[in-house]
Amino acid sequence: METGKKRLAGDTTRQATSSEVTGLKRETRDLKEVVAEQTLELRLLKKACSGMRETSNEVSCIGKVGDCPAGRGITST
């Protein structure tokens, strides 16, 4: 019960320094950005390869740039 009272009063100690917390927040932000970019890229690949008789959850046409049929090619950036 004493521990709960200390927490409510804001009298707690952190196991990480403020610079460590800042670094972890930066790393989290960067990881979220990578996940977002990968998600967008996967959606574009699925859309580009959707006419290749695959289900919407399969992306077996992923290979090299230009592997998709004419008119649906993926260009490198």
C-alpha positions as CSV (number, residue, x, y, z in Angstrom):
1,M,0.0,0.0,0.0
2,E,2.9,2.3,0.7
3,T,4.2,1.7,-2.8
4,G,0.9,2.7,-4.3
5,K,0.9,5.9,-2.3
6,K,4.4,6.8,-3.4
7,R,3.4,6.3,-7.1
8,L,0.3,8.5,-6.7
9,A,2.5,11.2,-5.2
10,G,4.9,10.9,-8.1
11,D,7.7,9.7,-5.8
12,T,9.1,6.9,-7.9
13,T,12.5,6.2,-9.4
14,R,13.1,5.3,-13.0
15,Q,15.3,2.5,-14.1
16,A,16.3,4.4,-17.3
17,T,17.8,7.8,-17.6
18,S,16.1,10.6,-19.6
19,S,18.6,10.2,-22.4
20,E,17.8,6.5,-22.6
21,V,14.1,7.2,-22.7
22,T,14.7,9.8,-25.5
23,G,16.7,7.2,-27.4
24,L,14.1,4.6,-27.0
25,K,11.4,7.0,-28.2
26,R,13.5,7.9,-31.3
27,E,14.0,4.2,-32.0
28,T,10.3,3.5,-31.7
29,R,9.5,6.3,-34.1
30,D,12.0,5.0,-36.6
31,L,10.7,1.5,-36.4
32,K,7.1,2.7,-36.9
33,E,8.3,4.6,-40.0
34,V,10.0,1.5,-41.4
35,V,6.8,-0.6,-40.8
36,A,4.7,2.0,-42.5
37,E,7.0,2.1,-45.5
38,Q,7.1,-1.7,-45.8
39,T,3.3,-1.8,-45.6
40,L,2.9,0.7,-48.4
41,E,5.4,-1.1,-50.5
42,L,3.7,-4.4,-50.0
43,R,0.3,-2.9,-50.9
44,L,1.8,-1.4,-54.1
45,L,3.3,-4.8,-55.0
46,K,0.0,-6.6,-54.4
47,K,-1.8,-4.0,-56.5
48,A,0.7,-4.3,-59.4
49,C,0.6,-8.1,-59.4
50,S,-3.1,-8.5,-58.7
51,G,-3.8,-9.7,-62.3
52,M,-1.6,-12.8,-62.0
53,R,-4.2,-15.2,-60.8
54,E,-3.2,-15.1,-57.1
55,T,-5.4,-14.5,-54.1
56,S,-5.4,-11.1,-52.5
57,N,-3.2,-12.4,-49.7
58,E,-0.5,-14.0,-51.9
59,V,2.3,-12.1,-53.5
60,S,4.3,-14.8,-55.3
61,C,5.1,-12.5,-58.2
62,I,7.6,-10.5,-56.1
63,G,11.0,-10.8,-57.8
64,K,13.1,-8.4,-59.7
65,V,12.0,-5.1,-60.9
66,G,10.1,-5.5,-64.2
67,D,9.0,-9.1,-63.4
68,C,5.3,-8.2,-63.7
69,P,3.5,-8.3,-67.1
70,A,3.7,-5.3,-69.5
71,G,1.7,-2.3,-68.4
72,R,2.0,-3.5,-64.7
73,G,5.7,-3.2,-64.2
74,I,7.2,-2.0,-61.1
75,T,9.8,0.6,-61.6
76,S,12.8,1.1,-59.3
77,T,13.1,4.3,-57.3
